Amino acid sequence: MASATTSLGSSSFHSTHSNNYDKMASNSTFSIAKLALSDPIFASFPITSSSYVLDNACGTGIVTSLIKIEHPNVRVLGADLAPGMIDTFKAKAQKEEWKNVETKVIDSKKLEGVEDAVFSHVITNFGFTPGTEDKSGPYQVAKEIWRVTGERGVVVVTTWAERNFTDALEAAALRIRPRETPFSWDLPEEWGRGSWLMKQLEDAGFGNRVTVKRVEGRMEARSLDELVGNLMGAKDMFYKGYSDEEVERLPEVLKEEVKKLESYDEREDSVGIKMVAWVGFAWK
Ligand SMILES: C[S@@+](CC[C@H](N)C(=O)[O-])C[C@H]1O[C@@H](n2cnc3c(N)ncnc32)[C@H](O)[C@@H]1O
Protein backbone atom coordinates (compact mmCIF):
# COMPACT_ATOMS: atom_id res chain seq x y z
CA MET A 1 0.00 0.00 0.00
CA ALA A 2 1.55 3.24 -1.06
CA SER A 3 0.95 6.31 0.99
CA ALA A 4 1.49 9.85 -0.13
CA THR A 5 2.29 12.55 2.35
CA THR A 6 2.50 16.23 1.74
CA SER A 7 4.13 19.02 3.63
CA LEU A 8 1.38 21.27 4.87
CA GLY A 9 2.06 24.93 4.35
CA SER A 10 5.27 24.24 2.43
CA SER A 11 6.50 27.35 0.71
CA SER A 12 7.68 25.47 -2.42
CA PHE A 13 4.16 24.15 -3.07
CA HIS A 14 2.78 27.64 -2.57
CA SER A 15 5.38 29.23 -4.82
CA THR A 16 4.44 26.89 -7.67
CA HIS A 17 0.74 27.60 -7.15
CA SER A 18 0.88 31.29 -6.34
CA ASN A 19 -1.06 32.23 -9.47
CA ASN A 20 -4.07 30.11 -8.65
CA TYR A 21 -3.77 30.13 -4.84
CA ASP A 22 -6.79 32.41 -4.40
CA LYS A 23 -8.92 30.08 -6.52
CA MET A 24 -7.70 27.01 -4.69
CA ALA A 25 -8.39 28.63 -1.31
CA SER A 26 -11.90 29.50 -2.56
CA ASN A 27 -12.39 32.17 0.09
CA SER A 28 -11.64 29.78 2.96
CA THR A 29 -8.72 31.69 4.47
CA PHE A 30 -10.41 35.00 3.60
CA SER A 31 -13.59 34.02 5.46
CA ILE A 32 -11.64 33.29 8.65
CA ALA A 33 -9.42 36.39 8.38
CA LYS A 34 -12.57 38.48 8.05
CA LEU A 35 -13.99 37.03 11.26
CA ALA A 36 -10.70 37.46 13.10
CA LEU A 37 -10.22 41.09 12.08
CA SER A 38 -13.78 42.03 12.98
CA ASP A 39 -13.55 40.38 16.42
CA PRO A 40 -13.95 42.73 19.41
CA ILE A 41 -10.54 41.69 20.76
CA PHE A 42 -8.80 42.80 17.58
CA ALA A 43 -10.94 45.95 17.49
CA SER A 44 -9.77 46.86 20.99
CA PHE A 45 -6.29 47.43 19.48
CA PRO A 46 -7.30 50.01 16.85
CA ILE A 47 -5.21 50.53 13.74
CA THR A 48 -4.09 54.18 13.65
CA SER A 49 -1.88 56.27 11.36
CA SER A 50 1.19 55.20 13.36
CA SER A 51 0.41 51.48 13.23
CA TYR A 52 2.69 49.04 11.45
CA VAL A 53 1.13 45.73 10.39
CA LEU A 54 2.92 42.47 9.64
CA ASP A 55 1.00 40.17 7.27
CA ASN A 56 3.06 37.13 8.22
CA ALA A 57 3.19 34.23 5.71
CA CYS A 58 1.09 36.62 3.66
CA GLY A 59 0.64 34.46 0.56
CA THR A 60 -1.12 36.53 -2.08
CA GLY A 61 -2.11 39.22 0.44
CA ILE A 62 -5.55 38.13 1.58
CA VAL A 63 -5.10 39.71 5.03
CA THR A 64 -3.59 42.86 3.57
CA SER A 65 -6.55 43.21 1.23
CA LEU A 66 -8.89 43.24 4.24
CA ILE A 67 -6.74 45.71 6.18
CA LYS A 68 -6.48 48.05 3.18
CA ILE A 69 -10.26 48.29 2.80
CA GLU A 70 -10.55 49.95 6.22
CA HIS A 71 -7.10 51.55 6.48
CA PRO A 72 -5.79 52.41 3.01
CA ASN A 73 -2.78 54.34 4.31
CA VAL A 74 -1.55 52.09 7.08
CA ARG A 75 1.98 50.75 6.75
CA VAL A 76 2.06 47.00 6.00
CA LEU A 77 4.85 44.49 5.53
CA GLY A 78 3.82 41.39 3.55
CA ALA A 79 6.29 38.60 4.36
CA ASP A 80 6.42 35.08 2.90
CA LEU A 81 9.09 32.50 2.15
CA ALA A 82 7.71 31.70 -1.31
CA PRO A 83 9.01 34.15 -3.94
CA GLY A 84 6.04 33.26 -6.20
CA MET A 85 3.62 34.32 -3.49
CA ILE A 86 5.44 37.61 -3.01
CA ASP A 87 5.33 38.23 -6.79
CA THR A 88 1.57 37.64 -6.79
CA PHE A 89 1.20 39.87 -3.71
CA LYS A 90 3.12 42.65 -5.49
CA ALA A 91 0.98 42.34 -8.63
CA LYS A 92 -2.15 42.58 -6.49
CA ALA A 93 -0.73 45.58 -4.60
CA GLN A 94 -0.16 47.35 -7.92
CA LYS A 95 -3.57 46.46 -9.31
CA GLU A 96 -5.39 47.49 -6.13
CA GLU A 97 -3.16 50.57 -5.75
CA TRP A 98 -2.25 49.71 -2.15
CA LYS A 99 -0.19 52.47 -0.58
CA ASN A 100 2.53 52.08 2.04
CA VAL A 101 3.06 48.36 1.45
CA GLU A 102 6.43 46.62 1.43
CA THR A 103 7.23 42.94 0.87
CA LYS A 104 9.97 40.60 2.00
CA VAL A 105 10.85 37.02 1.05
CA ILE A 106 11.61 35.70 4.50
CA ASP A 107 11.25 32.65 6.74
CA SER A 108 8.66 33.23 9.47
CA LYS A 109 10.70 30.93 11.74
CA LYS A 110 13.53 33.44 11.60
CA LEU A 111 12.50 36.93 10.57
CA GLU A 112 16.04 37.96 9.73
CA GLY A 113 16.61 41.68 9.45
CA VAL A 114 13.32 42.49 11.19
CA GLU A 115 13.92 44.49 14.36
CA ASP A 116 12.47 43.63 17.74
CA ALA A 117 9.10 45.10 18.76
CA VAL A 118 8.44 47.05 15.55
CA PHE A 119 4.89 45.96 14.74
CA SER A 120 1.66 47.08 16.36
CA HIS A 121 -0.36 44.29 14.68
CA VAL A 122 1.01 40.88 13.62
CA ILE A 123 -1.39 38.63 11.70
CA THR A 124 -0.52 35.07 10.71
CA ASN A 125 -3.49 33.66 8.81
CA PHE A 126 -2.87 29.93 8.23
CA GLY A 127 0.89 30.38 8.12
CA PHE A 128 1.57 28.87 11.53
CA THR A 129 2.58 25.40 10.33
CA PRO A 130 5.57 25.96 8.06
CA GLY A 131 5.91 22.38 6.90
CA THR A 132 5.50 19.25 8.98
CA GLU A 133 9.02 17.82 8.99
CA ASP A 134 10.17 20.04 11.85
CA LYS A 135 7.61 19.73 14.62
CA SER A 136 9.11 22.73 16.42
CA GLY A 137 8.32 24.97 13.41
CA PRO A 138 5.11 26.49 14.85
CA TYR A 139 6.80 27.30 18.16
CA GLN A 140 9.68 28.99 16.31
CA VAL A 141 7.13 31.07 14.37
CA ALA A 142 5.39 31.98 17.65
CA LYS A 143 8.71 33.07 19.24
CA GLU A 144 9.45 35.31 16.27
CA ILE A 145 5.94 36.76 16.37
CA TRP A 146 6.46 37.60 20.06
CA ARG A 147 9.88 39.15 19.33
CA VAL A 148 8.68 41.51 16.61
CA THR A 149 5.46 42.59 18.37
CA GLY A 150 5.73 45.98 20.04
CA GLU A 151 4.47 47.10 23.45
CA ARG A 152 0.67 47.13 23.53
CA GLY A 153 0.72 45.29 20.20
CA VAL A 154 -1.74 42.58 19.23
CA VAL A 155 -1.28 39.28 17.48
CA VAL A 156 -3.68 37.07 15.52
CA VAL A 157 -2.81 33.48 14.58
CA THR A 158 -5.24 31.15 12.83
CA THR A 159 -5.11 27.38 12.37
CA TRP A 160 -7.59 24.83 11.03
CA ALA A 161 -9.74 22.76 13.37
CA GLU A 162 -11.77 21.04 10.63
CA ARG A 163 -10.89 21.30 6.95
CA ASN A 164 -13.72 18.95 5.91
CA PHE A 165 -13.02 19.14 2.17
CA THR A 166 -10.16 16.67 2.64
CA ASP A 167 -12.72 13.94 3.41
CA ALA A 168 -14.09 14.32 -0.12
CA LEU A 169 -10.61 14.37 -1.64
CA GLU A 170 -9.76 11.16 0.20
CA ALA A 171 -13.02 9.44 -0.73
CA ALA A 172 -12.49 10.35 -4.39
CA ALA A 173 -8.95 8.98 -4.25
CA LEU A 174 -10.24 5.69 -2.84
CA ARG A 175 -12.75 5.37 -5.64
CA ILE A 176 -10.11 5.87 -8.31
CA ARG A 177 -7.42 3.83 -6.57
CA PRO A 178 -9.24 1.54 -4.09
CA ARG A 179 -6.13 -0.37 -3.05
CA GLU A 180 -3.97 2.65 -2.29
CA THR A 181 -3.89 4.71 0.90
CA PRO A 182 -4.88 8.24 -0.12
CA PHE A 183 -2.65 11.24 0.48
CA SER A 184 -2.37 12.48 4.03
CA TRP A 185 -1.54 15.86 5.49
CA ASP A 186 0.91 14.13 7.82
CA LEU A 187 -0.13 16.42 10.64
CA PRO A 188 0.20 15.81 14.36
CA GLU A 189 -3.36 15.46 15.71
CA GLU A 190 -2.72 18.10 18.39
CA TRP A 191 -2.08 20.79 15.73
CA GLY A 192 -5.84 20.75 15.13
CA ARG A 193 -6.62 21.69 18.74
CA GLY A 194 -7.23 25.13 20.18
CA SER A 195 -5.34 24.24 23.36
CA TRP A 196 -2.22 23.55 21.29
CA LEU A 197 -2.40 26.95 19.57
CA MET A 198 -2.89 28.61 22.94
CA LYS A 199 0.15 26.85 24.40
CA GLN A 200 2.41 27.90 21.54
CA LEU A 201 1.45 31.53 22.09
CA GLU A 202 1.66 31.32 25.89
CA ASP A 203 5.08 29.66 25.81
CA ALA A 204 6.41 32.01 23.14
CA GLY A 205 6.21 34.80 25.73
CA PHE A 206 2.62 36.02 25.76
CA GLY A 207 1.94 34.13 29.01
CA ASN A 208 -1.61 34.69 30.23
CA ARG A 209 -2.42 37.34 27.59
CA VAL A 210 -3.86 34.82 25.13
CA THR A 211 -7.39 33.88 24.01
CA VAL A 212 -8.41 31.26 21.45
CA LYS A 213 -11.81 31.19 19.76
CA ARG A 214 -13.42 28.58 17.49
CA VAL A 215 -15.01 30.08 14.38
CA GLU A 216 -16.77 28.76 11.28
CA GLY A 217 -15.81 29.89 7.80
CA ARG A 218 -16.61 28.55 4.36
CA MET A 219 -14.80 27.43 1.24
CA GLU A 220 -17.12 28.52 -1.54
CA ALA A 221 -17.69 29.05 -5.25
CA ARG A 222 -20.55 30.01 -7.55
CA SER A 223 -21.25 26.43 -8.57
CA LEU A 224 -20.24 22.89 -7.69
CA ASP A 225 -18.33 22.66 -10.98
CA GLU A 226 -16.33 25.71 -10.03
CA LEU A 227 -15.68 24.48 -6.48
CA VAL A 228 -14.44 21.11 -7.73
CA GLY A 229 -12.39 22.87 -10.41
CA ASN A 230 -10.76 24.92 -7.67
CA LEU A 231 -10.02 21.83 -5.59
CA MET A 232 -8.52 20.19 -8.68
CA GLY A 233 -6.01 23.05 -8.77
CA ALA A 234 -4.11 21.15 -6.09
CA LYS A 235 -4.22 17.82 -7.92
CA ASP A 236 -0.48 17.46 -8.17
CA MET A 237 -0.32 17.45 -4.38
CA PHE A 238 -3.43 15.36 -3.66
CA TYR A 239 -3.31 13.05 -6.68
CA LYS A 240 0.40 12.91 -7.38
CA GLY A 241 1.38 10.24 -9.92
CA TYR A 242 -2.16 9.70 -11.26
CA SER A 243 -2.43 8.93 -14.98
CA ASP A 244 -4.19 11.37 -17.35
CA GLU A 245 -7.11 8.96 -17.56
CA GLU A 246 -7.44 8.84 -13.75
CA VAL A 247 -7.22 12.62 -13.46
CA GLU A 248 -9.91 12.96 -16.12
CA ARG A 249 -12.29 10.82 -14.05
CA LEU A 250 -11.65 12.78 -10.86
CA PRO A 251 -13.92 15.85 -11.23
CA GLU A 252 -17.13 13.81 -11.58
CA VAL A 253 -16.21 11.52 -8.70
CA LEU A 254 -15.12 14.47 -6.58
CA LYS A 255 -18.39 16.25 -7.26
CA GLU A 256 -20.32 13.28 -5.92
CA GLU A 257 -18.10 13.02 -2.85
CA VAL A 258 -18.29 16.77 -2.10
CA LYS A 259 -22.10 16.60 -2.24
CA LYS A 260 -22.08 13.78 0.32
CA LEU A 261 -20.23 15.89 2.91
CA GLU A 262 -22.27 16.96 5.92
CA SER A 263 -20.40 20.26 5.78
CA TYR A 264 -21.53 20.92 2.16
CA ASP A 265 -24.33 23.38 1.51
CA GLU A 266 -25.97 25.08 -1.44
CA ARG A 267 -27.23 28.65 -1.21
CA GLU A 268 -28.96 30.88 -3.71
CA ASP A 269 -25.74 32.33 -5.11
CA SER A 270 -23.07 29.86 -4.02
CA VAL A 271 -22.13 26.37 -2.94
CA GLY A 272 -19.69 25.73 -0.14
CA ILE A 273 -18.04 23.57 2.45
CA LYS A 274 -18.03 24.69 6.08
CA MET A 275 -14.54 24.95 7.53
CA VAL A 276 -13.77 25.41 11.21
CA ALA A 277 -10.78 27.34 12.51
CA TRP A 278 -9.09 28.41 15.71
CA VAL A 279 -8.33 32.09 16.04
CA GLY A 280 -5.69 32.90 18.62
CA PHE A 281 -5.36 36.45 19.93
CA ALA A 282 -2.39 37.49 22.03
CA TRP A 283 -1.16 40.86 23.21
CA LYS A 284 1.77 42.46 25.00
C1 LIG B 1 -2.10 28.47 3.63
S1 LIG B 1 -1.09 29.77 2.99
C2 LIG B 1 -1.80 31.19 3.81
C3 LIG B 1 -1.62 32.44 3.01
C4 LIG B 1 -2.37 33.67 3.50
N1 LIG B 1 -1.89 34.11 4.79
C5 LIG B 1 -3.88 33.49 3.52
O1 LIG B 1 -4.50 34.01 4.43
O2 LIG B 1 -4.42 32.89 2.60
C6 LIG B 1 0.43 29.52 3.85
C7 LIG B 1 1.54 30.47 3.44
O3 LIG B 1 2.69 30.26 4.28
C8 LIG B 1 3.84 30.39 3.47
N2 LIG B 1 4.97 29.74 4.16
C9 LIG B 1 5.21 28.41 4.30
N3 LIG B 1 6.33 28.23 5.03
C10 LIG B 1 6.79 29.45 5.37
C11 LIG B 1 7.90 29.92 6.13
N4 LIG B 1 8.76 29.08 6.72
N5 LIG B 1 8.06 31.26 6.26
C12 LIG B 1 7.21 32.13 5.69
N6 LIG B 1 6.14 31.75 4.95
C13 LIG B 1 5.94 30.43 4.81
C14 LIG B 1 3.45 29.76 2.16
O4 LIG B 1 4.31 30.16 1.11
C15 LIG B 1 2.01 30.29 2.01
O5 LIG B 1 2.00 31.52 1.34
The ligand as a Gaussian input file, in Angstrom:
#p B3LYP/6-31G(d) Opt

LIG

0 1
 C       -2.101000      28.474000       3.634000
 S       -1.093000      29.771000       2.991000
 C       -1.796000      31.191000       3.811000
 C       -1.624000      32.436000       3.005000
 C       -2.372000      33.667000       3.503000
 N       -1.895000      34.110000       4.791000
 C       -3.875000      33.487000       3.522000
 O       -4.503000      34.012000       4.434000
 O       -4.423000      32.894000       2.604000
 C        0.433000      29.522000       3.851000
 C        1.537000      30.473000       3.435000
 O        2.693000      30.255000       4.279000
 C        3.843000      30.392000       3.473000
 N        4.975000      29.739000       4.162000
 C        5.206000      28.414000       4.303000
 N        6.331000      28.233000       5.035000
 C        6.790000      29.454000       5.375000
 C        7.896000      29.919000       6.127000
 N        8.759000      29.080000       6.715000
 N        8.065000      31.255000       6.264000
 C        7.215000      32.129000       5.685000
 N        6.136000      31.751000       4.948000
 C        5.944000      30.431000       4.807000
 C        3.455000      29.759000       2.159000
 O        4.311000      30.161000       1.110000
 C        2.013000      30.288000       2.011000
 O        1.996000      31.518000       1.343000

